[in-house]
Amino acid sequence: MLAKERKKERANADTDSDSEEEKSGDDNNNNKDMEEREEIIVQAALHVEMAKQQRMLFNLKKQQSKDDHHKPWAENSNKVWTFVADYAQNMYIPNFAQEQPGETYYYSPMNAYVFGVACTGYTPTQLVAHVYLEDQGGKGSNNVASLLYKELDGRGIIGREATTPPAKEINFVFDNCGGQNKNKTVLRMMPWLVARGATLVARAIFLVRGHTKNDCDRLFNLMKQQYRKKNAFTPQQLLENMKHPDATVARVNPRERTPTFRDWVAWQNQFMTKTIKDTRKYHIFTCDKSKDPNALYCSTHYGSDEETKIAIVKKEFHGTDWATATLPDPMTAPGIQDIKYKELYDKWRPLVPEEHRKDWQYLAVDPGVEFRKKVNEASKKRKAQRKKAARGSAIDTETIPKKKAKTTKKK
């Protein structure tokens, strides 16, 4: 009897011990989950606060630009310029906006890229839309830097440094797109503007991801009102359909005497460091002549107490006129893909009214029999390569010997 009772007591004790361990494990898991949730809440709160601070800085610089806009060039040293720059969603030629897509749904039109620069000093804000086709250039950092230079040159901010005092500030507001805006090429334009004598302070302001709505987005929508309703068969018709009182449409002309797109990356590499670390972390990049014209001062957001200095200009060029010595070399236009040229002429051209075909080279000039043959052969080759890739990886699975099934000998 006593042995049975002792055995029962031991079993109960073991059960109590197991439940305590399970309870302790559950408590630990609950605490861990709670800590993770609290961390997510803290990070979200920081994100929202950064977004609010950046928007506050954006609005402040916009208002300063409006207040200073009517000051004469003689008082340029007291002026604050604020520009908002962004790419619009791609537009297309031909564009059959008045009709149902039909067979054109499966065709590839020519891409038209629109880089907008809004000068916030005007009331209402004025947008300059720089329009170019994919055969003239892409949407990379060199294109952005070239169009920013074109905009500043067109407004007289660049080019009159010898006769006009430098501006108090030039601010650029961008979204967080790394391939276009938040990259070393655009950031290195800040020390260049200061060294050139265009401004005393050059600043790139990046709105926090998810909170990047800006003046360009609003004006792009206004600019596209007619584009969404009317057909456009040629580049000239596209420009006509983009007209709006608050937007100036400027086509990037490949026949311009001064080339638009230049190789800023290669040119900057001669005078400045090739890498800028932690660009994702920071949202404000400032070059200030009164502090150090050869460096960028970086902070995470407006109102942040922390500021990091990053050396940009190479030491051997400190105190020299490197910024005014030369300009980057012109870039060669990429041209159009052969298969797209063939498609524009063979598939799009029959759908375009005859009176408009002569107004655009890709609808007017027959690429020829040999050209089509070359495109068809290249297309077949790519199709075969895709088919081969779909069968497996780089290692052809058909060449791998199959394992023989194990057999058991009968006893």
Buried (B, 14 or more C-beta within 10 A) or exposed (E): EEEEEEEEEEEEEEEEEEEEEEEEEEEEEEEEEEEEEEEEEEEEEEBEEBBBBBBEBBEBBBEBBBEBBEBEEEEBEEBBBBBBBBBBEEBBBBBBBEEEEEEBEEBBBBBBBBBBBBBBBEEEBBBBBBBBBBBBBBBBBBBBBBBBBBBBEBBEBBBBBEEBBBBBBBBBBBBBBEEBBBBBBBBBBBBBBBBBBBBBBBBBBBBBBEBBEBBBBBBBEBBBEBBEEBBBBBBBBBBBBBEBEBBBBBBBEBEEEEBBBBBBBEBBBEBBBEEBEEBEEBBBBBBBBEEBBBBBBBBBBBEBEEEBEBBBBBEEBEEEEBBEEEEBEEBEBEEBBBBBBBBBBBBBBEBBEEEBBEBBBBBEEEBEEEBBEBBEEEEEEEEEEEEEEEEEEEEEEEEEEEEEEEEEEEE
